[in-house]
Amino acid sequence: MEHQSEASSGMKQDLSESIKLATKEVHEIAENTEFMRSFQKGNVNLEEFKLVLSSLYHIYTALEEEIERNKSHPAFAPLYFPAELHRVAALEADLKYYYGNSWKSCISAPLATEQYVARIHEVGKLHPELLVSHSYTRYLGDLSGGQVLKKIAQKALNLPPSGEGLAFFNFSNVSNAAKFKQLYRARMNTLEMNEETRQKVLQEAVEAFMLNVKVFEALQELSNASSKKKSDNKDLRQRQKHTTSEAKKTNHYKSSETSLSSPFPSLRLVFVTLFAVATVVIGIYIL
């Protein structure tokens, strides 16, 4: 990979640039998952969006717990920007908007999200020098593409212009996203680490992107399953409607047959009576 050739050539890039190069390929994979492509095209419904927010809540809760644990650790301290970046409070506001006050009992997450969360906790507790990889992947990604996704979601879901339900995308304490990202990258470049740790940081950044890819894939599977269930239910309702319609037709035909056959005994009685009268009349006439 590119970061490995950089090390072998003896030219040491800034950490931020090295991570950008190391994750270029997997970044493109993440952006081109079926779920993200659909989202970017505005093909997202409310249930899908709620699933995204639920997974993000679990991910950011884990990340920010570990950031708080390691906020004074030299491998992370320069990147501690809770007021500017932390997302848990914003996600709580969004989930309350969509689910109501009991939102915590309503949300769930796929296994891929649980695995992502588990890795973040493992890093924070056992390998805090790798926490920068997860922080970089999530926060700078949200600052970069979040505003575009916000506009897409607002339009696709017909959300109010006031921004309710979209607090996650609102970095109210970052007045200039481009300048803040420059500051963040500059702080990343001040982190002291040996070459072995540096390579582990780059590898962890790739892993962080892959964990995101797996979450997107899991969310897409849930979306597909939900769509199939809706389609199956629609087909079932149509079959039930067709069956009911056929039953009504059958009952109508039976009713018609009954109405046609029911006069026949009376008609036969009339014919018999007329025949009898005619016979008597003929008999009388012959006599």
LINNOR-V802020 format. One record per residue. N is the residue number from 1. RES is the residue in three letters. PSI is psi in whole degrees, -180 to 180 (999 if undefined). Layout:
n=[N,N]
res=[RES,RES]
psi=[PSI,PSI]
//
This chain:
n=[1,2,3,4,5,6,7,8,9,10,11,12,13,14,15,16,17,18,19,20,21,22,23,24,25,26,27,28,29,30,31,32,33,34,35,36,37,38,39,40,41,42,43,44,45,46,47,48,49,50,51,52,53,54,55,56,57,58,59,60,61,62,63,64,65,66,67,68,69,70,71,72,73,74,75,76,77,78,79,80,81,82,83,84,85,86,87,88,89,90,91,92,93,94,95,96,97,98,99,100,101,102,103,104,105,106,107,108,109,110,111,112,113,114,115,116,117,118,119,120,121,122,123,124,125,126,127,128,129,130,131,132,133,134,135,136,137,138,139,140,141,142,143,144,145,146,147,148,149,150,151,152,153,154,155,156,157,158,159,160,161,162,163,164,165,166,167,168,169,170,171,172,173,174,175,176,177,178,179,180,181,182,183,184,185,186,187,188,189,190,191,192,193,194,195,196,197,198,199,200,201,202,203,204,205,206,207,208,209,210,211,212,213,214,215,216,217,218,219,220,221,222,223,224,225,226,227,228,229,230,231,232,233,234,235,236,237,238,239,240,241,242,243,244,245,246,247,248,249,250,251,252,253,254,255,256,257,258,259,260,261,262,263,264,265,266,267,268,269,270,271,272,273,274,275,276,277,278,279,280,281,282,283,284,285,286,287]
res=[MET,GLU,HIS,GLN,SER,GLU,ALA,SER,SER,GLY,MET,LYS,GLN,ASP,LEU,SER,GLU,SER,ILE,LYS,LEU,ALA,THR,LYS,GLU,VAL,HIS,GLU,ILE,ALA,GLU,ASN,THR,GLU,PHE,MET,ARG,SER,PHE,GLN,LYS,GLY,ASN,VAL,ASN,LEU,GLU,GLU,PHE,LYS,LEU,VAL,LEU,SER,SER,LEU,TYR,HIS,ILE,TYR,THR,ALA,LEU,GLU,GLU,GLU,ILE,GLU,ARG,ASN,LYS,SER,HIS,PRO,ALA,PHE,ALA,PRO,LEU,TYR,PHE,PRO,ALA,GLU,LEU,HIS,ARG,VAL,ALA,ALA,LEU,GLU,ALA,ASP,LEU,LYS,TYR,TYR,TYR,GLY,ASN,SER,TRP,LYS,SER,CYS,ILE,SER,ALA,PRO,LEU,ALA,THR,GLU,GLN,TYR,VAL,ALA,ARG,ILE,HIS,GLU,VAL,GLY,LYS,LEU,HIS,PRO,GLU,LEU,LEU,VAL,SER,HIS,SER,TYR,THR,ARG,TYR,LEU,GLY,ASP,LEU,SER,GLY,GLY,GLN,VAL,LEU,LYS,LYS,ILE,ALA,GLN,LYS,ALA,LEU,ASN,LEU,PRO,PRO,SER,GLY,GLU,GLY,LEU,ALA,PHE,PHE,ASN,PHE,SER,ASN,VAL,SER,ASN,ALA,ALA,LYS,PHE,LYS,GLN,LEU,TYR,ARG,ALA,ARG,MET,ASN,THR,LEU,GLU,MET,ASN,GLU,GLU,THR,ARG,GLN,LYS,VAL,LEU,GLN,GLU,ALA,VAL,GLU,ALA,PHE,MET,LEU,ASN,VAL,LYS,VAL,PHE,GLU,ALA,LEU,GLN,GLU,LEU,SER,ASN,ALA,SER,SER,LYS,LYS,LYS,SER,ASP,ASN,LYS,ASP,LEU,ARG,GLN,ARG,GLN,LYS,HIS,THR,THR,SER,GLU,ALA,LYS,LYS,THR,ASN,HIS,TYR,LYS,SER,SER,GLU,THR,SER,LEU,SER,SER,PRO,PHE,PRO,SER,LEU,ARG,LEU,VAL,PHE,VAL,THR,LEU,PHE,ALA,VAL,ALA,THR,VAL,VAL,ILE,GLY,ILE,TYR,ILE,LEU]
psi=[169,-36,-24,-41,-33,-42,-42,-27,-10,0,115,112,166,149,-43,-41,-38,-42,-41,-44,-42,-31,7,-48,-49,-28,-43,-36,-45,-43,-23,15,155,-39,-46,-36,-43,-43,-47,-25,-2,10,72,134,174,-42,-40,-42,-39,-35,-41,-50,-37,-44,-43,-37,-46,-41,-48,-29,-45,-46,-45,-25,-43,-32,-44,-38,-34,19,-21,0,134,-22,-6,-24,-43,-15,14,103,66,-42,-36,-35,-33,138,-10,-46,-40,-42,-38,-41,-42,-44,-35,-38,-41,-34,-18,-174,-25,27,-32,-32,-6,-26,154,172,147,168,-37,-37,-42,-38,-39,-48,-44,-40,-40,-45,-39,-44,-48,-36,-37,-27,63,-22,-15,-3,-28,-35,-43,-38,-47,-49,-44,-58,-46,-31,-42,-36,-34,-53,-8,-38,-34,-46,-33,-47,-39,-48,-41,-42,-46,-35,1,49,155,146,-16,-15,5,137,0,24,-30,-36,-4,104,79,-24,10,103,-29,105,-42,-45,-37,-39,-36,-44,-44,-45,-38,-40,-39,-39,-11,-11,129,128,152,174,-36,-46,-40,-45,-37,-38,-44,-42,-38,-33,-42,-44,-39,-43,-41,-35,-38,-41,-45,-36,-45,-42,-40,-41,-37,-40,-43,-40,-44,-42,-40,-42,-41,-41,-42,-40,-43,-41,-38,-44,-41,-45,-38,-40,-41,-40,-42,-43,-43,-41,-43,-39,-40,-40,-44,-45,-36,-44,-43,-41,-41,-42,-40,-42,-31,-36,-26,-33,-17,-44,-40,-41,-41,-39,-41,-45,-44,-44,-46,-41,-41,-44,-44,-40,-44,-43,-45,-43,-45,-41,-40,-42,999]
//
